[in-house]
Structure formats: structure tokens, C-alpha cells
């Protein structure tokens, strides 16, 4: 029998990431860690807090910080020309106002990886959280069209969710064979094909990258593949798949503090409800 190697796999979801933050808080309370952990988009930001065991930030960022009116909407458009002001989120709110510091990641014993899409090569690849900069973390959350390209060390980077919405394939590629997967979409969620106008926008806005519009046009197929793979792993008792057990009014870019708090608490309670399965998966009593 192969040696068990565990992974934590986190989907993105913008403000819906409050669910992930609640789930990660439960894991910290249980003292659970993994051989490797993977985060995409908002999942990447909350993964860094999980690795540093920072419960306070998980709640503060996902329920309170993310609702700042300067991040999404008219104020963001006026400030940066995009619907979401990622520079302001990372440089002002997280760094200055919330004193967010990723330097402890260098000494974390647990391995973590965040996905970024490189426009220069038209592919998603993964960065070790032990070596990342704040700009690379920002890039991993910056959605195409809504956000800006983040230039890091001569590379043009954006959100790895362009191809890998749920990074389960990367976890398997790295040799993990037991997976805890946390998503922000309900079990029966169906991703629709990309809007042709959005695909056209991709071609127009990112002429330096032929692949991005192609990748976006098949994003729904990649999502189906990733979900199908997860369900196959579940059937073989090689994964526990955690997702919101109730619907929420929170969207990728909208939600009140009360709604986000409820979603955070739902993430925590859904993990508690799956406690026995999670413990069995990880070989815990």
C-alpha cells in the first residue's frame, strides 16, 4: 500500500470565500495540518492565513475587511479603472490597515502552493508559499477583466482560476492520495459556458496571450472535469468534499457583513458535521 500523503485543496470564490475561512478556522481549532495545501484565488489568500494558523485574520478579512466600499464598485473604478481594486486591497487594507505579514510563511513546516496564470506562456503554475511575495499573492487573486495584470520579476501574472478552479489535479500530480477539498459552490452547481462577449474581451484586453481566451472559453469543461474527478475520489474514499450545505445571498463581489458572517459560520459548522469522515480520511481518531 502506498504511503498516505494528504492534501488540502481550496477553490476561490471572491466574497464567497468567507465559507472557506470558516472551514479553515475549524481545521485550526482541531489542530489539523496536511502534507501539501493548494489555494486558488481567494482560496490562496486564506490558505496563507491557515498555514500561519491565524484565525483572527481569517475572520477579519473574510467578514469585515472584504466589505470595504473602496475595494469593489464605483470607488475602485475611479481609483484604478477596474471594478475591483486589488492594489488597494493588498497595499492599503491588508498591509497598512490590517498589518498583514506573510514573512512567517518562510518558516512554516507545512507545504503550501498558490496558483497563478502566466500570460507570457499562457499556463497556470504553482508557487510555494514559503517563497512568495505579496505581489505574487495579489496576482493569484486578480481576476481577468475585473482586475489588473500584476507584474512580478518580468512576468505578467493573474488568477490561476482561469484554468484550475479547484486545484485537485495539481495535488494528485504532486503525489497526494488523500484529499480534503473545500469549495464555495453548492454540490449541484453547474458552470455555464463562457459568454462570447467575455471571450472577445479576453482577446482584446490581453493580445499578448493567445491562450487566455481559449482557456476561458473551455473553463466550464475544465470545471466539470475537476468536479467529476473529485466525485470519483470520494467514491473510492480518497477524498472528503466539503461544500455549502445551504444557499447564501453572497456572490463573488457582493455580500453584507451579516451575510458573510453567516457564511463563515456555515463553513465552520459544515466541517463539524463532516468531522468523522474527515478524521477517517486523515487517519485520526
C-alpha positions in Angstrom: 0.0 0.0 0.0 1.3 3.5 -0.9 2.2 5.8 1.9 -0.7 8.2 2.7 0.1 11.8 1.6 -2.7 14.3 2.5 -3.7 17.5 0.7 -5.9 20.4 1.4 -7.5 21.8 -1.8 -9.2 25.2 -1.8 -11.4 26.8 -4.5 -11.7 30.5 -4.9 -15.0 32.4 -5.0 -14.4 36.1 -4.1 -16.6 37.1 -1.1 -17.9 33.5 -1.0 -14.5 32.7 0.4 -16.0 33.5 3.8 -17.2 29.9 3.7 -13.6 28.7 3.2 -12.3 30.9 6.0 -14.8 29.4 8.4 -13.9 25.9 7.4 -10.2 26.7 7.8 -10.8 28.1 11.3 -12.4 24.7 12.2 -9.2 22.9 10.9 -7.0 25.2 13.1 -9.2 24.5 16.1 -8.8 20.8 15.5 -5.0 21.1 15.2 -5.1 19.5 11.7 -2.4 20.0 9.1 -1.6 18.5 5.7 1.4 17.3 3.7 0.6 19.8 1.0 -2.1 22.5 0.6 -3.3 24.3 -2.5 -5.2 27.5 -3.0 -6.7 29.3 -6.0 -7.8 33.0 -6.0 -9.4 33.9 -2.6 -8.5 30.4 -1.5 -4.9 31.3 -2.0 -5.2 34.3 0.4 -7.0 32.3 3.1 -4.6 29.4 2.6 -1.7 31.7 3.8 -3.6 32.5 6.9 -4.3 28.8 7.5 -0.6 27.9 7.2 0.3 30.6 9.7 -2.6 29.5 12.0 -4.0 33.0 12.0 -7.7 32.6 12.9 -8.1 36.2 13.7 -7.2 37.2 10.1 -9.4 34.6 8.6 -12.5 36.1 10.3 -11.4 39.7 10.0 -10.5 39.5 6.3 -13.5 37.4 5.1 -16.3 39.0 7.1 -15.2 42.6 7.7 -12.2 43.7 5.5 -13.6 42.4 2.3 -16.7 44.6 2.5 -14.8 47.9 2.4 -16.5 50.0 -0.2 -13.2 51.1 -1.7 -12.4 47.6 -3.0 -15.3 46.8 -5.3 -17.5 49.2 -7.3 -17.5 52.9 -8.2 -14.7 53.9 -5.9 -12.5 51.1 -7.3 -13.3 52.2 -10.8 -12.4 55.8 -10.1 -9.1 54.8 -8.4 -7.8 52.2 -10.7 -10.1 51.9 -13.7 -11.2 48.4 -12.8 -14.3 47.1 -10.9 -12.0 45.5 -8.3 -9.1 47.5 -6.9 -6.6 44.7 -5.9 -3.7 47.0 -5.4 -5.7 48.9 -2.8 -6.8 45.7 -1.1 -3.3 44.4 -0.8 -1.2 47.6 -0.4 -3.6 49.6 1.8 -6.2 47.5 3.5 -4.2 44.3 4.1 -0.7 45.7 4.5 -1.3 49.1 6.1 -4.7 48.8 7.9 -4.7 45.1 8.8 -0.9 44.8 9.3 -1.0 41.5 7.2 2.5 40.0 7.2 3.4 36.9 5.1 7.0 36.7 6.3 6.2 33.8 8.8 5.4 31.6 5.8 9.1 31.2 5.2 9.4 29.2 8.4 6.1 27.2 8.1 6.7 23.5 8.3 3.6 22.8 6.2 3.9 23.0 2.4 1.5 25.3 0.6 1.1 26.3 -3.1 -0.9 29.0 -4.8 -1.9 29.0 -8.5 -1.0 31.9 -10.8 -1.7 32.3 -14.6 1.4 33.5 -16.5 0.3 35.5 -19.6 3.7 35.1 -21.1 3.3 31.3 -21.5 -0.5 31.0 -21.2 -0.4 28.5 -18.4 -1.2 28.1 -14.7 1.7 27.1 -12.4 2.1 26.9 -8.7 4.3 28.9 -6.3 5.5 27.7 -2.9 4.1 29.8 -0.2 7.5 29.7 1.5 8.9 31.9 -1.2 6.1 34.1 -2.4 5.9 37.9 -2.2 2.8 40.0 -1.5 2.7 40.9 -5.2 2.6 37.2 -6.2 -0.2 36.6 -3.7 -2.1 39.6 -5.2 -1.6 38.2 -8.7 -3.1 34.8 -7.6 -6.3 36.6 -6.7 -6.5 39.1 -9.6 -9.4 38.1 -11.9 -9.1 38.9 -15.6 -11.1 41.9 -16.8 -12.2 42.8 -13.3 -8.6 43.3 -12.1 -5.2 44.3 -13.4 -2.2 42.3 -14.6 0.4 42.1 -11.8 3.9 42.4 -13.0 6.4 40.4 -10.9 10.0 39.8 -11.8 9.3 40.4 -15.5 6.3 38.1 -15.6 2.7 39.1 -16.2 0.6 37.2 -13.7 -3.1 36.8 -12.9 -5.5 34.4 -11.1 -4.8 30.7 -11.7 -8.5 30.0 -11.7 -8.5 30.8 -15.4 -7.7 27.1 -15.8 -7.7 25.5 -12.3 -10.8 26.5 -10.4 -10.3 23.6 -8.0 -6.6 22.6 -7.9 -7.2 18.9 -7.3 -5.2 17.8 -10.3 -2.1 19.6 -9.0 -2.4 17.8 -5.7 -2.6 14.4 -7.4 0.3 15.4 -9.6 2.4 16.1 -6.5 1.7 12.6 -5.2 -1.0 13.3 -2.7 -3.5 10.5 -2.4 -5.9 11.6 0.3 -7.7 15.0 -0.2 -9.8 17.4 1.8 -11.5 19.6 -0.8 -13.4 22.8 0.2 -15.4 24.6 -2.4 -17.6 27.7 -2.3 -20.2 26.4 -4.7 -23.1 24.1 -3.8 -22.9 20.4 -4.8 -25.3 20.8 -7.7 -23.7 24.0 -9.2 -23.4 23.9 -13.0 -20.9 26.3 -14.6 -22.3 27.8 -17.8 -20.2 28.2 -21.0 -18.3 31.4 -21.3 -20.2 34.4 -22.7 -18.9 35.0 -26.3 -18.6 38.7 -25.5 -16.3 38.0 -22.5 -14.2 35.7 -24.6 -13.9 38.6 -27.1 -12.9 40.9 -24.3 -10.2 38.5 -23.3 -8.7 38.6 -26.8 -9.0 42.4 -26.9 -7.6 43.1 -23.5 -4.8 40.5 -23.5 -3.4 40.4 -27.1 0.0 39.2 -25.7 -1.6 35.9 -24.7 -3.4 33.8 -27.3 -4.2 31.1 -24.8 -6.2 33.1 -22.2 -9.3 33.5 -24.4 -9.0 29.8 -25.4 -8.6 28.7 -21.8 -11.6 30.9 -20.7 -13.8 29.5 -23.5 -13.4 25.9 -22.1 -13.4 26.9 -18.4 -16.8 25.2 -17.9 -15.4 22.0 -19.3 -12.4 22.1 -17.0 -14.7 22.7 -14.1 -16.8 19.6 -15.0 -13.6 17.6 -15.3 -12.3 18.8 -11.9 -15.7 18.1 -10.1 -16.0 14.7 -11.8 -12.5 13.8 -10.6 -13.3 14.8 -7.1 -16.5 12.7 -7.0 -14.6 9.7 -8.3 -12.1 10.2 -5.5 -15.0 10.4 -3.0 -16.4 7.1 -4.2 -13.0 5.5 -3.6 -12.8 7.0 -0.1 -9.8 9.0 -1.1 -11.4 12.4 -0.6 -13.8 14.3 1.5 -15.6 17.0 -0.4 -17.0 19.9 1.7 -19.3 22.5 0.1 -22.0 24.9 1.4 -25.0 22.9 2.8 -27.3 25.9 2.5 -27.7 28.6 -0.1 -26.5 32.1 0.5 -27.1 35.5 -0.9 -23.3 36.2 -1.0 -21.9 36.5 -4.5 -18.4 36.7 -5.8 -18.5 40.5 -5.5 -21.3 41.2 -3.1 -22.5 40.5 0.4 -23.3 42.2 3.7 -21.3 41.8 6.8 -24.2 39.8 8.4 -24.4 37.5 5.3 -20.7 37.0 5.3 -20.6 36.2 9.0 -23.4 33.6 8.4 -21.4 32.1 5.6 -18.3 31.9 7.7 -20.3 30.2 10.5 -21.7 27.8 7.9 -18.2 26.8 6.8 -17.3 26.0 10.4 -20.5 24.0 11.1 -20.3 22.1 7.8 -16.8 20.9 8.8 -18.0 19.9 12.2 -20.9 17.9 10.5 -18.3 16.1 8.4 -15.9 15.6 11.3 -15.9 11.8 11.4 -15.3 11.4 7.7 -12.5 14.0 7.8 -10.8 12.2 10.7 -11.2 8.9 9.0 -9.7 10.2 5.8 -6.7 11.6 7.7 -6.2 8.6 9.9 -7.2 10.4 13.0 -9.2 9.1 16.0 
